[in-house]
Amino acid sequence: MRPIPSPPGAGRAVAGAPSLPAPGRLWSANFRLFFTARSVAMLGDTMLPVALSAGLLSYGYSAGDVGLVMAASTACFAGFVVFGGVFADRFDARTLMVGADLVRVCSQSTAAVLFATHQVRLWEMAVIAVVNGTCAAMFQPGVASTLVRVATDVQGANGATRTAESVASLVGPAVAGMLVGFTSPAAVFGAHASTYLTSAVCLLSLRLAPRARRVAVAAASFRADLAEGWREFRARTWMWSVILVWMVYTVCTVGPYTPLSAGQIIPAHGAGAYGLVNSALGAGTALGALCAMRVRAARPLRAGSLALFGTPLMPVSVGLGLPVWAIVCCVLVSGASSAYWGVNWATSVQTQVPGAVLNRIHAYEVAGSIAMVPVGQALAGPAASAIGAEHVLLIGGAVPLFVAAALLAIPAVRNLRRAAAADAAH
């Protein structure tokens, strides 16, 4: 769940400066560049789990070791994204995003060299993961204020971007599996570095109107900015209650799934099969995002919560050891369910949050959304050793049922109505 809030009126036009596209015109030059940046970066990000899992497993490391490396990145992202939100609100978010992309070009190129020269050590991969997670924390909050400066139809922009990212998710794991099979993980890490370079170039090419400056921003302290964002976050019951419930989902289901599914599928069926399963997740996500573009419920979080009842199929299918084709079908449905929730959640946040605190609220919300993922990733290995990977995955499949029911039981969540801004250009 990566909601992207957006401030109303963030891109107020000035004479001679670029402005938001007219209502009804989603595919402006700016949005195409933003769309490309996000899609290409996601292509690389979806290739990474296959390369990292297959690469480390080939060097004799365990699924628990893979989980620890992934946890290092996620923990840094969760720990620093709040600070990234303050920086994005105080300074130029695009500069922060481009800088983060360029640092990750260097870190992933380093990983490519390590694999190419067969000098892979677990601690080195963990350090690279720390760098990547910190850069992601600086990058992500700026997405919030950038999307609404390049598009007017928030729901449409979310759906289009999520669909493109999902198509990348469909292609990326399959390409990664082939590259690992025919060459080595080094090729995947090199390709990943190039996607961050492409993202940086696209973001630099955006022609954005000046963003309205915050009043007395220089006088406000860093701590005061953090405190203001926290107060605004706490004031929205529908937001913090979703995050609390979501933390249970991430520690029990999302965190353990990737390392344990890799440990179950790759040894039994090969890296290609694992890539195929991940591609199915991307295809399902694309279907869910397209559905969200068309089906715009009056109470979006209620509709999204109902969709979440389809998400248990992903961990359960792997935990039961079903054939690859059956896992692919289950993951497809699960991805569609998750994406429909994701687009409705992102649009709700974007259209309900004031622009002045947008990036900070987005940062708090993102941090809460993924804070427990590294815990789940780190505990995946010990839990699998204690009760078996299959049982951990099956427990992870039961948790989403509780999550969906809990969200529907919270009045502030199920009764939140769609804001008119969500359909400004629909």
N, C-alpha and C positions, 0 to 999 in steps of 0.2 A: 504494500500500500504506500504509494508515494504521492499524496495529494499535493497540488500546486496552487496555492492561493493566489489571488490576483487583486490588486487594488483598483477600485473604481476611480477613473479619471487620472490614472498614473501617467498617461502619456499626453498631457494637455499640449495642444499645438501652439507654436509661436510662429510669427511671420517668417517665411522662408525656411522653416524647419520641417522635417518629415513628421507626419502625424499618423494616427491610426487609420486603417482603411475604412471606407464608408460602409455603413451597415449593409450586410448582404454580400460583401466582398471579402471572403475569408482568405483567398489565396493571393495576397499581396506579395510583392517582392520580399518584404521583410519576413512575412510568415513562412515563405518558401525557404529562406535561409535558416530560420529558426527550426523549421521542420526537418531540414537536412541535417543540421547540427545534432539534434536530439536523436534522429533515426540512426545516423552513422555511429554515434557514440554508443547507442544501445546495441548495435550490431556487434561491436567489439566486446561490450560487457557480457553479452550472451555467449560469446565464444570462450570467454575466460574460464568458466567453471569446468568445461570439458578439458581444456588444456591443462589447467591446474590439477584437476583430479587425476586425469590419465598420466600426466607428467610425474607427479609425486608418487602415485601408486607404482609406476614403472621403476622408480628408484628404491622401492621397498618400503616406502612410508605407508602408514595405515590410514583408514578412513577417518580415524580420530585426529591424525596429524593434519589431514586436509581440512577438517573442521576447525582446528586451532588456527590455521593460516587464514581461513575465511573469517573467523571470529576476530582476529587482529584488525582486519580492515573494517569490519562492521562496528567494532567497539570504538575505534577512533572516529568513525563517522558519527556515531551516536553521541560520543562525548564532546565533539567539537562543533557540531552543526549549529548549536545554539549561539556560539560565538560567531560563526559564519553569518547567522541571521542579523546580528547586531552590525557587523561590518558592512553587510549588504544594504542595510537601512541608512547607515551613516555615510558611506562612501559610494563609489561607482561599482554597482553590482557586476556590470559586464567586464570590467577590468579584472575583478576578482575571479570571474568564471574563466576568462581567457588564461590568466596566470595559472589557475589550477589545471587546466587542460595541458599547458606546456610542461608543467612539472611531471604530469603523468606520462607524457611522451617519453621523458627521460627515464622514469622508473620502469616502464614496460619494456623499453629498449634494453635496459640493463637486464631484466629477466630473460629476454630473448637471447642475449649474449651468454648468460649463465647456462641456459639449457643447450645452446649451440656448442658450448665448450665442455659440456658435461661436468660442470663445477657446481651443481645444485646442492645447497645445504638448506635444511629446514629453517634455520634462524635467518638466513638471507632472504628467503621468500617471505618470512614473517615481517622483516623490516620493510620490504617493498610493499607488503600489504598495509602496513602502518602508514606509509607515505601516501598510498592511493586512498586510503580511508580518510585521512586528514584533508587531502585535496578535494575529495568528494564533499566533505563537510563545508568547505569554503565555496564550492560550486553550487550546490543544490538550492540554498535559499534565494539566490539571484534568479533562478528559474521562475519564481513566483511573480516577480515584478516585470520580468521580460515578456512572458506570454501575453499579458494583457496590453502590452505596448505594441504588439505586432498583430493582434486579432481582436475583433469586437464580439464575435459569437463565442462565448466562453465554453459552452457545452460542445459546440462544433469543433473548436480548436482542441479541446481535451480529447474528444473522440478521434479526430484525425491524427493527432500526435500519438495517442495510445495505439491506434491501428497500425501506424507506420512502425512504431517500436515493436509491435507484436509481429509484424512481417519480418523485421530484423531478427526477432527472437526465433522465428520459424527457420530462417536461413542460417543464422549464425551457428547454432550448435551442430547442424549437419555439416557445414563447411569446416568447422573446427574438428569434428570427428574425422573427416576425410584428410585434412591437413596432418593431424596427428598420426593417422594410419599410413599415409604415403610419405610423409616427411618426418617432422618431429614437433613437439610442443613449442619449440623455438619459433617456428613459422607463425604460429597463432599469436604468440606474444608480440612479434614484430608487426603483424597485421593490426593487433589491438593498439599499439602505439600510433600507427598511422590514422586510426579513427579519431583519436584525441586531437591530432594535428588538424584533421579536416574540421572538427568541431570548432577549434580555436579560430580557424580562418573564416568560417561562416559567421561566427559571432562578431568578429572584428568588422565584417562587411555590413552589418546591420546599420541602417540609417534611422536612428531613434530621435524623437523629439525630446528635449530636456525634461527630466522628471521634476515634478513639483518638489521643491526642497522643504525639508522639515523646518519648523520654526525653532530658532535658537538651538540648532543641532550641535553647534560647537560648544555651547555651554553645558549641554547635557553630558553627564558622566557615563562611562561604559556600564557601570553598575546600575545606574538609574535606567538606562535603556533596557538592560536585562530585566529589571524589576517591572518596568512598564509592560514589557511583552508578556511576562508571567501573569500579571494582573489581568490583562486582556484575555489571555488563554483561559484562566480560571473562571472568568466571567461567563463563559459559554459552556453551559452544562452539557449540551449535545456533543461538544468537541472533546472535553476531557473524559467524559464517560466512555465514549468510543475508544479513546486511546487506552484507558485502563483495561477494557475488555480485550482490546487487540494485543496487549502485552502478554496475556495468557496464550493467545493463539500463536504469537511469534516464538515464545519460548518452548512450547510443546509441539508445534507443527512445522512452522517455517524454518526455524533454526536447525532442527535435526534432519529435515528432509533431504537437503542437497548432499551433505557428506554421506548419509546412510544410503540414499538411493544410488549414489555413485558406487558405493561399496557393494551394493547388491547387484546392480545391473552390469557394470563393466566386467567384473570377473566371470560372470555367467554368460554374457552375450557380447561383450566387446565394447570399445569406445564408440563405434558406429551406432550401436543400438541405443546407447546413452544419449548420443547426439540426436537421434530420431525422437526419443521421448521428450527431450527438451524442445525440439522443434514443434512437437504436438502441443506443448504448452504455449508456444508462441502463436500457433494457429488458433488455438482456443481463445487466447487473449484478444487476437484480432477480431474474432467473431463477436466476443462480448463487447468490445469497444464499438464496433459497427452497430450492434443492437442498441447500445446506450445513446448513439447519435440519433436514432430513430424513435426509441421509446423513452420519452421524457416524462417521468412520473411526477404527479403533483407533490408527492412526499418521497423525495429521492432516496433518503436513507432507509425508509421502510422497504422500498422496492429492492434496494441493494442488499439489505439484510436477508430478505427472502431468497435472493440469488445465492447467498453464501451457503445455503444448504447443499449446493452441488460440489463444494470444495473438498469434502472428505474423500472423494473418489481417488484423488492423486496419491496420498500416502497409503491408503488402504490397498490399492492395486499392487503397489510395490511390496508392501508388507505381506500380502498373500502369495507373492511369487507368481503372479499371473503371467501368461505368455506376453511377449513384447507387444503384439498387436492389441491385446486387451488393455495393457497399461497405456498404450498410446490413446486408445479411445477414452479411457477414464481421465487421463490428463487433459485431453481436449475439452471435455465437459467442465472439468475443474477450472481450467484457465478461463473459459468463457464466463463462468460464474464469478470468479474473482475480478475479472476486468469490468464486468457490469457494475459491481460494487465500487471499484476504484474510480471509474469515471464519475459516478454519482457523488461519491465522497469528495473528489477533487473539485467538482463544480460547486458543491455546497460550500466548501471552505472559501473558494475564490469569490463567490458572490455574496457572502455573508460577513466578510471581514473588512474593516476599514483599511484604506491604503496606507495610512501613516504607520501602522504597526504590522503591515502585511508580512514582511520578510521574517520578523522576529516570531510572530505567531506560527508561521509556516515552519520555522526552525524548531520551535518547541513541539509542534505537532509531529514533525518528521522524527525528531529525537525520541519522542514517546512511542511512535509507531514501531521503531526498529531497535529500541534500547535493549530488549530482551533477546534479540536474534543472536548476538554473539554468545549469550549465556546458553541458549539452546544448541548452538554449534559446538561450543566447548564441551557441553555435557553429553553430546551425542555419542562419543566414543565410550566413555565410562558407562553410560546407560545401556549401550548395546552389549558391552562386555558383561554387565550384570544380569540383564534379562533377555538379551538377544535383539538384534537389529529389527527383526520382523515385529516383535512385540512393541518396540518403541514407535515404529511406523504406524502400527494399528492404534495405539493410544493417541498418536498424533492425528489419526483420522477421526477419532471420536470427539476431539476437542472442538472442531469447527461447528458441530451440531450445538454444543453449549454456547459458543460465541454468537451464532445467529439467533438463537432463542433469547439470549441475554440482551442483545441489541434491540430486539423487538419488544422486550419487556420494559425498556426505558422510555417513558413518555416523551422526553425532550428529543430523543432520537427518532422514534417512529412518527412523531407529529410535526417534525420540521418541514415547513413548506418550501417549495421551490421559489427562489428569488427571480424577479422579472429580468434581472440582468443576465441570467443564464441563457436566455433566448433572445438576446438583443438583436441578433442578425438572422434568426431562424425564420 
